[in-house]
Amino acid sequence: MPGIGEMARANRAFLFRAVRHLAADAGIRQFLDIGTGIPTEPNVHQVAQAADPTARVLCVDNDPVVISHGRAFAHSTPEGRAAYVLGDLLDPDAILATDQLHETLDLREPVGLLLAAVLSFFDPDEGATRTRPSRGSSTRSRPAATSSSRT
């Protein structure tokens, strides 16, 4: 697809700006990155922990290769935490039920929900009913989402 490299770079740049803003300016100390993709340098936990070393990040993807690579490169600050878990953005209840989520994030506190370059995987007729805030989640949580387009 023509321009895919430019789209990927623009999505990563937005993601990093959003994480920096949420961590440094909005006081968000926890991030849930769904559809994280193959790890890059820097990664979300590195950007968040550069702003606040205590930041906690859980990365979710439905590709076992992504999870394997992520776990190999998830070097967190001693004060923070970075973890990877296999999961599907179309099954948020399963993600919310994982031990890794509860070991990494405290859903009573604000969470930055990151959905970078994954919105194109949603069926527009289904997506709104299949994704929703979790009961009991902090009302101060913040979403950041992007989607790629061919136009």
Residue pairs with C-beta under 8 A, 6 or more apart in sequence:
1 150
4 148
7 117
7 148
7 149
8 117
8 148
11 116
11 117
11 146
11 148
12 40
12 116
14 116
14 144
14 146
15 44
15 114
15 116
15 144
15 146
16 42
16 44
16 47
18 112
18 114
18 144
19 31
19 44
19 47
19 48
19 51
19 112
19 114
19 144
20 47
20 50
20 51
22 28
22 31
22 48
22 112
22 142
22 144
23 29
23 31
23 47
23 48
23 51
23 52
23 55
23 112
24 51
24 52
26 112
26 142
27 110
28 110
28 111
28 112
28 141
28 142
29 52
29 54
29 55
29 56
29 109
29 110
30 55
30 56
30 57
30 104
30 105
30 106
30 109
30 110
30 111
30 112
31 44
31 45
31 48
31 55
31 56
31 57
31 58
31 111
31 112
31 113
31 114
32 57
32 58
32 60
32 95
32 101
32 105
32 111
32 112
32 113
32 114
33 44
33 57
33 58
33 59
33 60
33 114
33 116
34 60
34 61
34 87
34 89
34 95
34 113
34 114
34 115
34 118
35 60
35 61
35 62
35 89
35 115
35 116
35 117
35 118
35 121
36 44
36 59
36 60
36 61
36 66
36 70
36 84
36 114
37 61
37 66
37 116
37 117
38 65
38 66
38 69
39 66
39 69
39 70
39 73
39 74
42 50
43 59
43 70
43 73
43 74
43 82
44 57
44 59
44 114
45 55
45 57
45 59
45 74
45 76
45 80
45 82
48 55
48 57
48 80
48 112
49 55
49 57
49 76
49 77
49 80
49 82
52 80
53 77
53 78
53 79
53 80
54 77
54 79
54 80
55 77
55 80
56 80
56 81
56 82
56 104
56 105
57 76
57 80
57 81
57 82
57 83
57 104
58 83
58 84
58 85
58 100
58 101
58 104
58 105
59 70
59 74
59 82
59 83
59 84
59 85
60 84
60 85
60 86
60 87
60 89
60 95
61 67
61 70
61 84
61 86
61 87
62 86
62 87
62 88
62 89
64 86
66 84
67 84
67 85
67 86
70 84
71 84
74 82
74 83
74 84
75 82
76 82
81 104
83 100
83 103
83 104
84 100
85 95
85 98
85 100
85 101
87 94
87 95
87 98
88 94
88 95
89 95
89 115
89 118
89 121
89 131
90 121
90 122
90 130
90 131
92 130
92 131
92 132
92 134
95 101
96 107
96 134
101 107
105 111
107 134
107 136
107 137
107 138
108 136
108 137
108 138
109 138
110 138
110 140
110 141
110 142
111 137
111 138
111 141
111 142
112 141
112 142
112 143
112 144
113 141
113 142
113 143
113 144
113 145
114 143
114 144
114 145
115 143
115 144
115 145
115 146
116 144
116 145
116 146
117 146
117 147
117 148
118 145
118 147
119 127
119 145
119 146
119 147
120 147
120 148
120 149
122 131
133 141
